[in-house]
Amino acid sequence: MLACQVALYPLGVKEYPEIIKDVLASWSTQGLEVETNSMSTILRGEEEEVWRAVKALFKAAACRGEVVLVATFSNRCGCKI
């Protein structure tokens, strides 16, 4: 089990809410636990799936422009609800 708190900041993009919503919707089909709040999202799941989801988030946002992604990973903290 791996947990990751991730915050995405698309730079200079008016449609940033759509970018974030698109990726969050795709995560729901990957068997991850997703907990979203106003500043970040926490992912929980099998290690490879979490890494794959974060990579997909960055790629999806980066193809639309410049982006900053901040992520904190843990195999202990946040792994259990």
N, C-alpha and C positions, 0 to 999 in steps of 0.2 A: 504494500500500500504506500502511496506517495500523495502528499498534499502540496498544493502550490497556490499561493496568493499572487494574482497577476493584475496589473493595472496597465491599460493601453491608452496611449495618448497620440492619436493621429494629429499631425502638425499642419496647420494652415488648410484644413479640410472642413468645409461647411457640413458635409454629410457624415460626420464622425459617428453620430448615433446609429446610423444604418450599418456602418462598417462593424461596429461592436455587436449589434443585434444579429447580423448575418452569421457571425462566427458563433455566438452563443447558441443560436438555433442549431447549427451543425453539431455542436458538442452534445446536445441532448440525444443524438442518435449513436453516440460512441460508448455508452455504458458508463459514463462518468457521473459522479455526484457534483452538481454545480450549485453554488450558493453565491448569488449576486447581491451586492449592495451598491450604494451610490458612488463609491470610490474605487472598488476593486471587485474581483471575482475569485472565489476559492474553488479549486478543482480537487477532487479526491478520486482515486482509482488506482488501477494497476499501473506500475511505474511507466511502462512503455506507452500506455495510452495517454497518460498525463503529459509526457514529453512530446508525443505526437500532436496533442491538442494545442500545446503552447507554440510549437513550431508552425502549425496551421494558422493560428491567430496572427503571428508575426507576418507570415507570408501573405495572408489575405489583406492585411492592412498595408503592408509595404508595397503591394502591387498597385495601390491607389494613391501612394504618395509617401512623404516622409513620416516617420513614426518613432515614438519612444515606447519601449515596453519594459516595465519593471516587474521582476518576478522573484519570489522567495519560495524555495523548495524545502520540504522537510519530510523525513521518513518517520517522524515522531509527532511533532507539534501539528495539531490540526487534522491528524489522520483519522481520529475518531470523533464522532459527533456527540 
